[in-house]
């Protein structure tokens, strides 16, 4: 409404100016005569040029300091960039492949669990996704956990329960370093989120061990060459080989298949709520779409009388001439 009123006022002002050509001529001559008096002086030109140069210099300095992408390491120190793979569970309309999760958990138990822990995953979270209730209970009972101190202060052992967390392979970090030549195997609960590249990096790392280091590559003693690891020297040796694991469902246990399954399982361990989050997200989008459509309809319904009304100006009615009275002087004549 405000914009429409301003537009009408501008049109009326233009009409008034069009009706008074003399005033336009006067304004034009005045502006023409005052042109030489308003010419820029050398000081003004110099000030404008200096301010422009300062502004451009400030932009160039800011881009030089903060505009370019910063790297913490050189490409040789950072390692080879991982290849992007089309993971199905990363798509909007896809969920985790539960058969792959079960196979990946088997690879973790038989290969990775000897060095790496999964301290943030309880047995109960495996129920309904990877294992059944009976399988999870049987797996938990294979390990022993400390109980609360008894009346004499002694701590006894008890079989595991669904509320317990997966046990670590070492008692503490010092024991882990002592068993791995000073290297500390990281916990794998959030490893997918903690590494740049996520699933692509871990898959490339597990499958990127060459038979022999390339010519010219220097690897420290006790380390293994892997181009995807920062610095290309990693303490973990190659652990996945064809046929290392015998899958329960008969899937061929190649190196790439085992790496793909364990990476998908580690992605699930980093965000086990992903499927529920996607489901909730689609519900929110559907509800928001319906509410947005209703809000548009309500807005048009409420404002349509105001936006479609027309204002018509009616000039005042002039009073009619008086009717002469009968018997007046004019009538006598």
Protein Blocks (a to p, Z undefined) as FASTA:
>chain_A
ZZmmmmmmmmmmmmmmmmmmmlmmmmmmmmmmmmmmmpccfklmmmmmmmmmmmmmmmmm
mmmmmmpccdfbdfklnopaddddddfklpmkbccdfklmmmmmmmmmmmmmmmpccfkb
cfklmgoklmcfklmmmmmmmpccdddddfkopacdddddfkbccddfbfblmlmmmmng
opacddfklmmmmpghijmmmmmmmmmccfbdcehiacdehiacdfkbghhiafbdcfbd
ghkaccfklpacdfklmmmmmmmmmmmmmmmmlmmmmmmmmmmmmmmmmmmmmmmmmmmm
mmmmmmmpccddddddddddddddehiaklmZZ
